[in-house]
Amino acid sequence: MELHDVWFVLIAILWIGYFFLEGFDFGVGILTKLLARDRTERRVLINTIGPVWDGNEVWLLTAGGATFAAFPEWYATLFSGFYLPLLIILVCLIVRGVAFEYRAKRPEQKWQNNWEQAIFWTSVVPALLWGVAFGNIVRGVKIDKNFEYVGNFWDLLNPYALLGGLVTLSLFTFHGAVFTALKTDGDIRVRARKAALGLGLVTAALALAFLIWTQADKGDGWSLAAMLVAAVALVGAIGAIKIGREGWSFALSGVTIAAAVAMLFLTLFPDVMPSSLNSDWSLTVSNASSSHYTLKIMTWCAVVATPIVLLYQSWTYWVFRKRIGTQHIAPDAAVD
C-alpha cells in the first residue's frame, strides 16, 4: 500500500472520529430546544457536553490539516468549490463556541435565551450541511481539466446531497438523544430515551434510502459490507435504547456513524473528489497527493502525536463520566 493510500484511510478515520464525537454534541445542542422543558433542563443538557465539545472539534481541525498537507489539490478544490457552505459551517462553529462561553456571563433571561437560540441553530445548520457536503463529494461535482470546481452553489443542492444532509441531521440528533439518556438522570433521562426511539425510526428510514442509493450508484462488495454493518448497528442501537441499555445503544449508534462514513470513503476510493463532467478529470489519491517525502514526515508526526491526543481526550471523558440531573444545577439566578 502506498503512503497516499494510507493517508486516505487516516483521513477517513479522522472524519469518523469527528462525526462520532461532534455528532452527539450537535445532537445535544439541537435537543436543548426539542427535549428540554425549561431553562434548568437546558442547563443540564449543555453541561453534559460542556467539558468535551471543544475537544471534539480537534478532530475537525486535524482532518482539515491532514487534507491540506497530504492532498493539497483535494483541499484546494474542495475549499474553493464548497466555499459558501464551508464558510457557513465555520461561522456556526465560531458562534457556537462563543455561545457556550458567553451564555452564563450575565443573569438576564433575554441574554441567556438568545445564546441558547444560537446553540440550537448553530447545531442544526452544521449537522445538515456536513451531510450535504459529503453527499456532493461522493456523487461528484463539476471539476474541469485543471482540477477546478466550475459549478455554483445551487449545483450542490441536489436531491442526493440534500438527502445526505437529512441523514446526518437525524442521525446526529438520535446520537445526541442516546448520549443524553446515558449522561443524565431523572425525568429528562426517561424522555431522552423516548425521543431516541422516535428519532431512531426516522433516521433508519432516511439512512436506508441514502445508503441504498449510494450502493446502487457507486458501491462494491466492500461498501455493501459497510452498509450492512451500519444498518445492523442502527437497528441494535434502537433496540438497546428501548430496553434501557443506554451504553450499548450509544456504542452501536457510534458504530452506525463509523460504518456509514467508511462506506462513503469506500465508494470514493481511489478518487478523493470525482468529476461529474469527465472521469479523467477526477481528483484521485495519486494525482492530488503531496510528495512521498512529505507523506513520510507526516506519518512519523502522526505516530507520535495521535496517542497523546487519544490519551488526553479519553482522560477528559473519564473525569466527566458521571450522570447529572436537575438536582445538580444551582438555583437559577436569572432576572428579567
N, C-alpha and C positions, 0 to 999 in steps of 0.2 A: 504494500500500500504506500502510495506517495504521500509526502508531507501535506500537500494541498488537500488530499482526501481526508487525512487525519484532522486537519483544521476545519473542514466542512462538518465532520462529526462533532468536534468540540464546540463549534458554534451552535449546532443543533442542541447539544446538551445544555449550553448556556441559556438558550431560549426556553428549553423545557424547565430549567430551574427558575427562570424569571416568571413564566406563566404559572408554575405551581405555587410560588410564593406570593408574587404580586397579585395573582388571580384571586386568592382568598381575601386579601385586604381590599382589593377593588370591590369584591362581593360584600364585605362588611360595610364599606362606605356606602354602597347602594342600599343596604338594609337599614341604615340609620334613619331612612325615611319610610321604608316599606314595612319594617318589623317593629321598631321602637315605638312605644305608645306615648312616651313623654320624654322630657329632657334628661331625666335621670337614667332612663334606659339607653338613650343615645350616648350618654357619657360612658355607660358600661360597654357598649359596642366599640366606641372609639378607644377605650382603654384596653380592649383585647388586642388591638393592633398597634397601640401607641409605642411600645418598646421595639417593634420589629419592622414597621413599614419602611423606614429609611434604609435599613439593612437589606430589605428585599430588592430595593432599586439598584443595589450594587450589581446585581446580575444583568440588568439592562445596560448599565454603563460598560460592563465587561464585554457583553455581547456586541455592543456598538464599537467599542475599541478594538476588539478582535477582528471584526469585519473590516474595519478601516486598515488594520495592519496586515491581515492575511489576504484579503481580497479587495484591494483598493478600487478596482474597476467596478466591482459589485457595489461597494459603498458609494462611489460617486454617482452611478446611475440611479441607485435606489433613492438616495437622499435628494438628488436633483429632481427626479421624476415624481417622487412622492412628497415633495417639499411641503405643500399645504397641509395634508393630513398629519404628517410627522411634526410639523410646527404646532398644530393644534394639540397633539398629544403632549409635546414638550411644555407648552403653556399650561395645560391642565396639570401636569405633574408638578410644575413650579407652584401654581396656585394652591394645589392640594397640600403640598408641604407647608406652605405659609398658613393655610387654614388650620392644620393640626397644631401649629405652634402658637398662632395668634388667638384662636378661639377662646381660650380661658384667660387672656390677658386683661380683659375688662369684664365687669359683672353685669352690664346691661343686657337685657334679654334680646333686644334687637340686634346688638353686636354679635352675640353668640349664635342667634338664628341665621344671620347672614353667612357666617363662616360654616355653619352646618349645611346650609344650602350649597355652598361651594364644595364641601366634601362630597356631597351626593353627586352633583353634576360632573365634577372632575374625576369621579369614579366611573360613572356611566359612559362618558364620551371615550376615554381611552379603551375601556373594555370592549366597546363596539368597534372602534377604529383599528385596533390591532387585528381583529378578525378580517376586516375589510382589506387591510394592507397585505396580510399573508394570503388571503384569497386571490388577490391580484398577482402576487409573486408566483404562486403555483399555477394559476391559469395562464399567465403570460401577458405581457404588455407590449406596447408599440415601441420597440427598440430598433434603431436603424443600423446600418452597416458600420457606423462609427461608435456603436455601443452607447448611443444617447437616446434617452426617452423622448419621443416625439408626439406623444399623446397629450391629453389635457386632463384636468381634474375630473370632468364628468365621465371620461372613459373608465375611471376607477370605480364608478358607482354602477356596476353591472350586477345582474341577478346573483351570480355565483358568489361574488365578493360580499354583497350585502347579506346573503345567507350565512356566509362565514362570520360576518360581524354579529349577527343574531346568535350564532352558536357560541362565540366567545362571551358575549354579554350574558346569556343564560347560564352557560357553564361556570363562569366566574361567580355569578350570583349564587348558584347552587353550592359551589365550593365554599363560598363565604358563609352560607347558611349552616353548612355542616361544621365549619370551623367555629361558628358562634355557639352551636349546640355543644361542641367539645370544650369550649373555653368559659361557658357561663353556667350559672346555677339558678334554680328557682323557675318562676313562670316564664321568663324570657328563653330559657333553655327548652322548655316544652314547646313554645310557639316556634322557635327556630327549627325544631325537628319537624313540625307540621309544615312549615314553609318549605323546608328542604324537600319533602316528599312531592309537593306540587311542582316546585321548580325542577326537580329531577325528571318528572314525566315530560315537562315541556322541553327540557334540554335533550332528553332521549329522542324525541320526535325530530327536533331540528338537527341534532348531530347525526342521526341516522341518515337523513336526507342528504346532508352535506358530504358525509364520508362516502356514501354510495355513489354520489355524483362524482366525487374525486376519483374513486376507484375505477369507475366506468370510463372516465375520460383519460386518466394518466397512470392508472395503477398497474402493479405487477404482483407477483406472489408475495414478496416481502411486505409491500404496503397492505395487501389483503390481510396478512397475519397481524400487522399492527392495528388495522381496523377492527378485527375480531377481538383483540385484546382490549381495545378501548370500549367496545360495545359490552363485553362481558364485565369489565370493571365498573362501568356505569350502572349496569343492572345490579351488580353486587353492592355498590355504594348506596343505591336506593333501598335495597333490601336490608342492608345493615342499619341505616338510619331509621327504618320502620320499626326495627326491634330494639332500638335504643343503643346500638353499638356505635357510638359516635367516632371512636378512634379508628375502627375498621372502615367506617364509611369515609372518613377523611383520607385515609391511606388509599382507598380504592378510587376516590374522586381524583386524587393526585395521579394515580396510575392512568386514569382516563385521559387526563391532560397530557401526560408524558407520551402515551401511545398515540394520541391524536396528532400531537406536534411531530412525533417521529414519523408518522405516516406521511405528513406533508413534505418533510425533508426527503423521505424515501422516494416520493413521486418526483421530486425535483432532480435528484442526482442523475447524471453528472452536471446538470445545469444548476446555476445558482439564481438565474433570472432569465427565463425563456422569453424569446421574442415571438410575438404573435404575428409579425409581418413576414419573417423568414427564419426558419430554424437555424440557418447558418449564421445568423446574426445574434444568436443567444449567447449570454454570458455563461461560461462553464467554470468548473473548478480549475481548469488548466489555463484558459485564456484570461481569467480575472484575478489570478493569484499573484502574490508577491514572489520575489526570488527565493530560491531554495535556501540561501544563507539567512534571509530574513525569517523564514518559517522555522529554521533550525534554532535561531536565537529565541524566538517566541516560545518554542516548545520547551526549552530549558527554563525560561521565566515562568511558564505555566506550571511546570513540575514543582518549582519552589513555592510559588505564591498560592496555588489552589488549595493545598492542605491547610494553610494558615487561615484563609477565608472561611473554609468549611468549619474549622475548629472554633473560631470566634463567633460565627453565626449560630452554630449548634449550642455553644455555651449560653448565648443570649436566650434562645428558646428554652433551654433547661432552667435558667434562672426564673423566667416568667411563665412557668408551666402550669401554675395553679389556676383553678377556676375563679371567676369573680362574679358578683351579683350586685343587685341594688343595695344590699346591706353593706357593701364595701365602699359605697360612694358617700362622701361627706355631704351634709345638708347643702342644698343649693342656695348660693348667696346672691343670685341674680336679682337685679332690680329693673323696673320698667324705665 
